[in-house]
Amino acid sequence: MRWPIVFAGIAGAAMVAIGAAASHGLAGGDALAENWLRTAAQYGLWHCLALLGVAGLAGKPGSSRLLNAAALCFAAGIVLFSGSLILRALTDIYWISRPAPLGGLAFIAGWLLLAAFGATRGRPGR
């Protein structure tokens, strides 16, 4: 699986930039917007690392569809959760953050799929 590594690299760089921007006042002194940016960057970076871990596991014998699904969930979570918080912080469009809870659910699903992989590792057909 190459795409998770590429995605994690690009998203990780973006999250570092967003976190730095939040620390240097990109939101123009708006404390709530700066908090959204920090939260987006923090969750995004943690899940970039999770995505890299999944990609590393996928290269091993016994990898499965569960790992592919976990990778998709982590990537979707980064886009939906972190992306919508970033857009909300940088725009006055209040409804743009509505996908954030779906992104949070995608993160949770990714972790549960990773746990399912661990529980079934080595079983045929998984």
C-alpha positions in Angstrom: 0.0 0.0 0.0 1.7 3.2 -1.2 -1.1 5.6 -1.2 -1.4 5.8 2.7 2.3 6.8 2.9 1.9 9.5 0.3 -1.4 10.7 1.9 0.2 10.7 5.4 3.2 12.7 4.1 1.2 15.4 2.4 -1.4 15.6 5.2 1.3 15.6 7.9 3.1 18.5 6.2 -0.2 20.4 6.0 -1.1 19.7 9.7 2.3 21.0 10.8 1.8 24.1 8.7 -1.7 24.6 10.2 -0.5 24.0 13.7 2.3 26.6 13.2 -0.1 29.0 11.7 -2.4 28.6 14.7 0.5 29.3 17.0 1.5 32.5 15.1 -2.0 34.0 14.9 -3.3 33.0 11.5 -6.8 33.4 12.8 -6.2 37.1 13.6 -6.5 36.7 17.4 -9.8 34.8 17.2 -9.2 32.3 20.1 -11.9 29.9 19.0 -10.6 29.7 15.4 -7.1 29.2 16.8 -8.4 26.4 18.9 -10.1 24.8 15.9 -6.8 25.0 14.0 -4.8 23.4 16.9 -7.4 20.7 17.3 -7.4 19.9 13.5 -3.6 19.8 13.4 -3.4 17.6 16.5 -5.9 15.0 15.4 -4.6 15.1 11.8 -1.0 14.5 12.9 -2.0 11.6 15.2 -3.9 10.0 12.5 -1.2 10.5 9.9 1.0 8.4 12.2 -1.8 5.8 12.5 -2.0 5.7 8.7 1.8 5.1 8.5 1.4 2.3 11.0 -1.3 0.7 9.0 0.8 1.0 5.8 3.6 -0.7 7.6 1.4 -3.5 8.7 0.0 -3.9 5.2 3.4 -4.8 3.9 3.6 -7.8 6.2 2.3 -11.3 5.6 -1.2 -11.7 6.9 -2.3 -8.2 5.9 -6.0 -7.9 5.1 -9.0 -6.0 3.8 -9.4 -4.8 7.4 -6.1 -2.8 7.1 -7.2 -1.3 3.8 -10.5 -0.3 5.4 -8.7 1.2 8.4 -6.4 3.2 6.1 -9.4 4.6 4.2 -11.1 5.5 7.5 -8.1 7.3 8.8 -7.7 9.2 5.6 -11.4 10.1 5.5 -11.2 11.2 9.1 -8.3 13.5 8.4 -10.2 15.1 5.4 -13.6 15.3 7.1 -12.6 16.2 10.7 -9.4 18.2 10.3 -10.3 19.6 6.9 -13.7 20.9 8.0 -12.3 22.4 11.2 -9.6 24.2 9.2 -12.1 25.5 6.7 -14.3 26.7 9.6 -11.5 28.5 11.2 -10.4 30.2 8.0 -13.9 31.2 6.7 -17.1 32.7 8.1 -19.1 29.7 6.8 -20.5 28.2 9.9 -22.0 25.0 8.3 -18.6 24.0 6.8 -17.7 22.2 10.0 -20.8 19.8 9.8 -18.7 16.9 8.4 -16.4 17.0 11.5 -18.5 14.4 13.5 -18.4 12.1 10.5 -14.6 12.5 10.5 -14.5 11.6 14.2 -16.6 8.5 13.5 -14.2 7.6 10.7 -11.3 7.9 13.1 -13.1 5.6 15.6 -14.0 3.1 12.8 -10.3 3.1 11.7 -9.2 2.2 15.2 -11.8 -0.5 15.6 -10.8 -2.0 12.2 -7.2 -2.0 13.3 -8.3 -3.8 16.5 -10.3 -6.3 14.4 -7.2 -6.9 12.3 -5.2 -7.6 15.4 -7.8 -10.0 16.8 -8.0 -11.9 13.5 -4.4 -11.7 12.3 -3.3 -15.0 10.8 -6.8 -16.3 10.1 -7.4 -17.3 6.5 -9.6 -15.0 4.4 -9.2 -12.0 6.6 
